């Protein structure tokens, strides 16, 4: 089993406290259906900067990541299937799924 980074992009912000509670309930329900596959529920992302190879810094990273989670799954396809239930998709957002690996394992 490997870990997979789910990088969220886009999605909408709740217009009211009541709507925010519904959104949070949807996320908690989704995480509940995933059970032990959830390694890190993650967090939303805020302001960002980007550092270029020459050291130049610019406001706003080009990836436009708005949040993340980490799941464990048997394969990239399995993790991608899990991502299809993500609540951000209901508000026009998208999910990028990346396999991660332990870089220190080979050292």
N, CA and C atoms as an extended XYZ file, in Angstrom:
321
Properties=species:S:1:pos:R:3:atomname:S:1:resname:S:1:resid:I:1 pbc="F F F"
N         0.843       -1.183        0.000 N   UNK     1
C         0.000        0.000        0.000 CA  UNK     1
C         0.881        1.237        0.000 C   UNK     1
N         0.456        2.225       -0.740 N   UNK     2
C         1.187        3.490       -0.815 CA  UNK     2
C         0.286        4.622       -0.338 C   UNK     2
N         0.892        5.770       -0.092 N   UNK     3
C         0.140        6.970        0.235 CA  UNK     3
C        -0.052        7.798       -1.025 C   UNK     3
N        -1.178        8.492       -1.069 N   UNK     4
C        -1.525        9.321       -2.220 CA  UNK     4
C        -1.942       10.691       -1.736 C   UNK     4
N        -1.370       11.711       -2.354 N   UNK     5
C        -1.710       13.095       -2.054 CA  UNK     5
C        -2.870       13.499       -2.942 C   UNK     5
N        -3.931       13.974       -2.344 N   UNK     6
C        -5.046       14.542       -3.087 CA  UNK     6
C        -4.898       16.051       -2.981 C   UNK     6
N        -4.622       16.693       -4.085 N   UNK     7
C        -4.466       18.154       -4.119 CA  UNK     7
C        -5.740       18.739       -4.703 C   UNK     7
N        -6.409       19.572       -3.915 N   UNK     8
C        -7.685       20.151       -4.326 CA  UNK     8
C        -7.443       21.499       -4.981 C   UNK     8
N        -8.191       21.757       -6.048 N   UNK     9
C        -8.131       23.048       -6.718 CA  UNK     9
C        -9.547       23.547       -6.934 C   UNK     9
N        -9.737       24.837       -6.692 N   UNK    10
C       -11.038       25.449       -6.929 CA  UNK    10
C       -12.037       25.093       -5.853 C   UNK    10
N       -13.290       25.089       -6.246 N   UNK    11
C       -14.367       24.870       -5.291 CA  UNK    11
C       -14.897       26.199       -4.797 C   UNK    11
N       -16.028       26.180       -4.177 N   UNK    12
C       -16.653       27.406       -3.699 CA  UNK    12
C       -16.593       27.527       -2.188 C   UNK    12
N       -16.655       28.746       -1.719 N   UNK    13
C       -16.710       29.022       -0.283 CA  UNK    13
C       -18.176       29.096        0.136 C   UNK    13
N       -18.502       28.536        1.298 N   UNK    14
C       -19.887       28.604        1.783 CA  UNK    14
C       -20.327       30.060        1.968 C   UNK    14
N       -21.562       30.326        1.592 N   UNK    15
C       -22.104       31.682        1.666 CA  UNK    15
C       -22.618       32.036        3.058 C   UNK    15
N       -22.848       31.034        3.895 N   UNK    16
C       -23.374       31.290        5.229 CA  UNK    16
C       -22.792       30.270        6.204 C   UNK    16
N       -23.001       30.544        7.483 N   UNK    17
C       -22.543       29.600        8.508 CA  UNK    17
C       -23.271       28.268        8.373 C   UNK    17
N       -24.562       28.329        8.079 N   UNK    18
C       -25.352       27.113        7.906 CA  UNK    18
C       -24.828       26.287        6.730 C   UNK    18
N       -24.540       26.950        5.621 N   UNK    19
C       -23.989       26.255        4.462 CA  UNK    19
C       -22.610       25.681        4.797 C   UNK    19
N       -21.814       26.417        5.555 N   UNK    20
C       -20.499       25.942        5.976 CA  UNK    20
C       -20.603       24.667        6.802 C   UNK    20
N       -21.616       24.584        7.662 N   UNK    21
C       -21.829       23.383        8.462 CA  UNK    21
C       -22.201       22.197        7.578 C   UNK    21
N       -22.998       22.455        6.532 N   UNK    22
C       -23.371       21.393        5.604 CA  UNK    22
C       -22.149       20.900        4.826 C   UNK    22
N       -21.302       21.831        4.416 N   UNK    23
C       -20.082       21.469        3.682 CA  UNK    23
C       -19.173       20.628        4.577 C   UNK    23
N       -18.996       21.070        5.820 N   UNK    24
C       -18.142       20.321        6.748 CA  UNK    24
C       -18.708       18.937        7.003 C   UNK    24
N       -20.023       18.829        7.108 N   UNK    25
C       -20.664       17.525        7.309 CA  UNK    25
C       -20.413       16.615        6.107 C   UNK    25
N       -20.442       17.176        4.894 N   UNK    26
C       -20.181       16.386        3.692 CA  UNK    26
C       -18.752       15.850        3.701 C   UNK    26
N       -17.793       16.696        4.112 N   UNK    27
C       -16.401       16.255        4.190 CA  UNK    27
C       -16.237       15.165        5.245 C   UNK    27
N       -16.825       15.346        6.410 N   UNK    28
C       -16.702       14.353        7.477 CA  UNK    28
C       -17.361       13.029        7.071 C   UNK    28
N       -18.485       13.115        6.360 N   UNK    29
C       -19.154       11.915        5.871 CA  UNK    29
C       -18.259       11.183        4.869 C   UNK    29
N       -17.642       11.935        3.946 N   UNK    30
C       -16.758       11.321        2.949 CA  UNK    30
C       -15.570       10.651        3.632 C   UNK    30
N       -14.937       11.375        4.568 N   UNK    31
C       -13.820       10.781        5.303 CA  UNK    31
C       -14.282        9.523        6.045 C   UNK    31
N       -15.496        9.549        6.584 N   UNK    32
C       -16.036        8.384        7.284 CA  UNK    32
C       -16.182        7.185        6.366 C   UNK    32
N       -16.594        7.418        5.119 N   UNK    33
C       -16.731        6.303        4.179 CA  UNK    33
C       -15.373        5.732        3.788 C   UNK    33
N       -14.330        6.554        3.852 N   UNK    34
C       -12.982        6.102        3.496 CA  UNK    34
C       -12.308        5.343        4.633 C   UNK    34
N       -12.776        5.567        5.859 N   UNK    35
C       -12.267        4.840        7.022 CA  UNK    35
C       -10.767        4.969        7.215 C   UNK    35
N       -10.101        3.809        7.369 N   UNK    36
C        -8.674        3.789        7.671 CA  UNK    36
C        -7.798        4.207        6.497 C   UNK    36
N        -8.387        4.423        5.330 N   UNK    37
C        -7.611        4.909        4.180 CA  UNK    37
C        -7.151        6.348        4.391 C   UNK    37
N        -7.818        7.070        5.301 N   UNK    38
C        -7.443        8.468        5.554 CA  UNK    38
C        -6.206        8.502        6.438 C   UNK    38
N        -5.081        8.922        5.861 N   UNK    39
C        -3.825        9.072        6.593 CA  UNK    39
C        -3.788       10.445        7.252 C   UNK    39
N        -4.207       11.468        6.495 N   UNK    40
C        -4.238       12.853        6.967 CA  UNK    40
C        -5.390       13.527        6.249 C   UNK    40
N        -6.395       13.959        6.998 N   UNK    41
C        -7.544       14.640        6.403 CA  UNK    41
C        -7.163       15.932        5.717 C   UNK    41
N        -6.005       16.490        6.099 N   UNK    42
C        -5.506       17.694        5.447 CA  UNK    42
C        -6.151       18.962        5.951 C   UNK    42
N        -6.020       19.988        5.158 N   UNK    43
C        -6.520       21.316        5.481 CA  UNK    43
C        -6.695       22.123        4.213 C   UNK    43
N        -7.478       23.199        4.302 N   UNK    44
C        -7.518       24.143        3.183 CA  UNK    44
C        -6.185       24.899        3.120 C   UNK    44
N        -5.883       25.426        1.957 N   UNK    45
C        -4.695       26.264        1.789 CA  UNK    45
C        -5.133       27.714        1.616 C   UNK    45
N        -4.307       28.620        2.090 N   UNK    46
C        -4.586       30.045        1.967 CA  UNK    46
C        -3.655       30.702        0.978 C   UNK    46
N        -3.191       31.883        1.346 N   UNK    47
C        -2.298       32.659        0.486 CA  UNK    47
C        -1.060       31.843        0.143 C   UNK    47
N        -0.479       32.128       -1.017 N   UNK    48
C         0.706       31.382       -1.442 CA  UNK    48
C         1.709       32.293       -2.137 C   UNK    48
N         2.923       31.811       -2.190 N   UNK    49
C         4.000       32.451       -2.946 CA  UNK    49
C         4.710       31.352       -3.707 C   UNK    49
N         5.426       31.732       -4.735 N   UNK    50
C         6.180       30.777       -5.537 CA  UNK    50
C         7.628       31.249       -5.610 C   UNK    50
N         8.564       30.325       -5.391 N   UNK    51
C         9.984       30.638       -5.454 CA  UNK    51
C        10.564       29.971       -6.700 C   UNK    51
N        11.150       30.760       -7.593 N   UNK    52
C        11.752       30.244       -8.824 CA  UNK    52
C        13.178       29.779       -8.561 C   UNK    52
N        13.738       29.036       -9.499 N   UNK    53
C        15.099       28.514       -9.346 CA  UNK    53
C        16.135       29.625       -9.198 C   UNK    53
N        15.841       30.806       -9.700 N   UNK    54
C        16.781       31.930       -9.557 CA  UNK    54
C        16.557       32.715       -8.266 C   UNK    54
N        15.639       32.233       -7.425 N   UNK    55
C        15.362       32.880       -6.147 CA  UNK    55
C        14.273       33.935       -6.201 C   UNK    55
N        13.774       34.243       -7.391 N   UNK    56
C        12.699       35.238       -7.519 CA  UNK    56
C        11.432       34.705       -6.857 C   UNK    56
N        10.751       35.590       -6.144 N   UNK    57
C         9.528       35.232       -5.432 CA  UNK    57
C         8.356       35.975       -6.047 C   UNK    57
N         7.267       35.249       -6.298 N   UNK    58
C         6.058       35.881       -6.808 CA  UNK    58
C         4.873       35.470       -5.951 C   UNK    58
N         3.893       36.353       -5.888 N   UNK    59
C         2.670       36.058       -5.143 CA  UNK    59
C         1.806       35.089       -5.936 C   UNK    59
N         1.210       34.145       -5.242 N   UNK    60
C         0.285       33.207       -5.867 CA  UNK    60
C         0.981       32.091       -6.616 C   UNK    60
N         0.998       30.902       -6.040 N   UNK    61
C         1.585       29.748       -6.707 CA  UNK    61
C         0.735       29.379       -7.921 C   UNK    61
N         1.364       28.999       -9.038 N   UNK    62
C         0.587       28.704      -10.254 CA  UNK    62
C        -0.304       27.475      -10.154 C   UNK    62
N        -0.040       26.588       -9.203 N   UNK    63
C        -0.856       25.376       -9.087 CA  UNK    63
C        -2.273       25.673       -8.610 C   UNK    63
N        -2.467       26.770       -7.905 N   UNK    64
C        -3.785       27.161       -7.404 CA  UNK    64
C        -4.400       26.127       -6.470 C   UNK    64
N        -3.560       25.414       -5.714 N   UNK    65
C        -4.038       24.411       -4.771 CA  UNK    65
C        -4.828       25.103       -3.666 C   UNK    65
N        -6.009       24.577       -3.356 N   UNK    66
C        -6.850       25.156       -2.314 CA  UNK    66
C        -6.936       24.273       -1.073 C   UNK    66
N        -6.331       23.071       -1.127 N   UNK    67
C        -6.326       22.188        0.024 CA  UNK    67
C        -5.723       20.850       -0.337 C   UNK    67
N        -5.641       19.964        0.660 N   UNK    68
C        -5.040       18.651        0.427 CA  UNK    68
C        -5.556       17.641        1.438 C   UNK    68
N        -5.395       16.376        1.102 N   UNK    69
C        -5.584       15.244        2.005 CA  UNK    69
C        -4.590       14.171        1.589 C   UNK    69
N        -4.313       13.223        2.485 N   UNK    70
C        -3.460       12.094        2.163 CA  UNK    70
C        -4.235       10.817        2.475 C   UNK    70
N        -4.307        9.922        1.477 N   UNK    71
C        -4.985        8.640        1.630 CA  UNK    71
C        -3.997        7.514        1.364 C   UNK    71
N        -4.288        6.337        1.904 N   UNK    72
C        -3.521        5.159        1.531 CA  UNK    72
C        -4.428        4.277        0.685 C   UNK    72
N        -3.818        3.671       -0.334 N   UNK    73
C        -4.588        2.825       -1.244 CA  UNK    73
C        -3.651        1.812       -1.883 C   UNK    73
N        -4.239        0.810       -2.499 N   UNK    74
C        -3.472       -0.250       -3.153 CA  UNK    74
C        -2.851        0.197       -4.474 C   UNK    74
N        -3.419        1.243       -5.093 N   UNK    75
C        -2.913        1.688       -6.391 CA  UNK    75
C        -3.372        3.118       -6.667 C   UNK    75
N        -2.758        3.724       -7.676 N   UNK    76
C        -3.177        5.052       -8.109 CA  UNK    76
C        -4.626        5.022       -8.573 C   UNK    76
N        -4.996        3.956       -9.283 N   UNK    77
C        -6.384        3.844       -9.736 CA  UNK    77
C        -7.358        3.755       -8.566 C   UNK    77
N        -6.987        3.018       -7.520 N   UNK    78
C        -7.852        2.905       -6.341 CA  UNK    78
C        -7.990        4.250       -5.638 C   UNK    78
N        -6.879        4.974       -5.505 N   UNK    79
C        -6.926        6.292       -4.865 CA  UNK    79
C        -7.767        7.264       -5.692 C   UNK    79
N        -7.644        7.175       -7.001 N   UNK    80
C        -8.430        8.034       -7.891 CA  UNK    80
C        -9.910        7.720       -7.762 C   UNK    80
N       -10.244        6.462       -7.626 N   UNK    81
C       -11.640        6.071       -7.431 CA  UNK    81
C       -12.175        6.665       -6.131 C   UNK    81
N       -11.362        6.632       -5.066 N   UNK    82
C       -11.765        7.236       -3.788 CA  UNK    82
C       -12.001        8.731       -3.949 C   UNK    82
N       -11.151        9.386       -4.736 N   UNK    83
C       -11.243       10.833       -4.925 CA  UNK    83
C       -12.537       11.253       -5.607 C   UNK    83
N       -13.153       10.349       -6.332 N   UNK    84
C       -14.399       10.678       -7.029 CA  UNK    84
C       -15.527       11.048       -6.084 C   UNK    84
N       -15.411       10.677       -4.800 N   UNK    85
C       -16.439       11.017       -3.822 CA  UNK    85
C       -16.170       12.315       -3.088 C   UNK    85
N       -15.092       13.016       -3.431 N   UNK    86
C       -14.700       14.221       -2.704 CA  UNK    86
C       -15.739       15.340       -2.846 C   UNK    86
N       -16.132       15.944       -1.731 N   UNK    87
C       -17.141       17.012       -1.774 CA  UNK    87
C       -16.739       18.236       -2.597 C   UNK    87
N       -15.454       18.476       -2.805 N   UNK    88
C       -15.064       19.660       -3.586 CA  UNK    88
C       -15.574       19.574       -5.018 C   UNK    88
N       -15.797       18.359       -5.491 N   UNK    89
C       -16.295       18.178       -6.856 CA  UNK    89
C       -17.707       18.729       -7.013 C   UNK    89
N       -18.479       18.769       -5.914 N   UNK    90
C       -19.852       19.268       -5.960 CA  UNK    90
C       -19.919       20.783       -6.093 C   UNK    90
N       -18.781       21.466       -5.853 N   UNK    91
C       -18.771       22.921       -5.941 CA  UNK    91
C       -17.885       23.403       -7.094 C   UNK    91
N       -17.669       22.526       -8.076 N   UNK    92
C       -16.921       22.922       -9.264 CA  UNK    92
C       -15.417       22.780       -9.155 C   UNK    92
N       -14.913       22.238       -8.049 N   UNK    93
C       -13.479       22.054       -7.880 CA  UNK    93
C       -12.999       20.778       -8.535 C   UNK    93
N       -11.702       20.539       -8.427 N   UNK    94
C       -11.117       19.325       -8.990 CA  UNK    94
C       -10.121       18.728       -8.000 C   UNK    94
N        -9.767       17.475       -8.226 N   UNK    95
C        -8.826       16.761       -7.368 CA  UNK    95
C        -7.728       16.177       -8.245 C   UNK    95
N        -6.477       16.498       -7.928 N   UNK    96
C        -5.325       15.874       -8.573 CA  UNK    96
C        -4.799       14.823       -7.604 C   UNK    96
N        -4.525       13.624       -8.085 N   UNK    97
C        -4.088       12.516       -7.237 CA  UNK    97
C        -2.647       12.167       -7.598 C   UNK    97
N        -1.766       12.183       -6.587 N   UNK    98
C        -0.353       11.881       -6.780 CA  UNK    98
C         0.073       10.757       -5.852 C   UNK    98
N         0.795        9.773       -6.377 N   UNK    99
C         1.401        8.774       -5.515 CA  UNK    99
C         2.617        9.391       -4.847 C   UNK    99
N         2.778        9.139       -3.552 N   UNK   100
C         3.962        9.607       -2.836 CA  UNK   100
C         4.795        8.395       -2.474 C   UNK   100
N         6.042        8.609       -2.151 N   UNK   101
C         6.904        7.505       -1.729 CA  UNK   101
C         7.897        8.010       -0.704 C   UNK   101
N         8.405        7.102        0.085 N   UNK   102
C         9.352        7.416        1.140 CA  UNK   102
C        10.745        7.506        0.528 C   UNK   102
N        11.208        8.727        0.299 N   UNK   103
C        12.503        8.945       -0.333 CA  UNK   103
C        13.659        8.455        0.547 C   UNK   103
N        13.451        8.397        1.856 N   UNK   104
C        14.516        7.969        2.755 CA  UNK   104
C        14.653        6.445        2.810 C   UNK   104
N        13.702        5.717        2.239 N   UNK   105
C        13.719        4.252        2.308 CA  UNK   105
C        14.930        3.655        1.597 C   UNK   105
N        15.416        4.323        0.555 N   UNK   106
C        16.547        3.806       -0.191 CA  UNK   106
C        17.894        4.267        0.350 C   UNK   106
N        17.874        5.038        1.422 N   UNK   107
C        19.131        5.576        1.965 CA  UNK   107
C        19.732        4.686        3.011 C   UNK   107
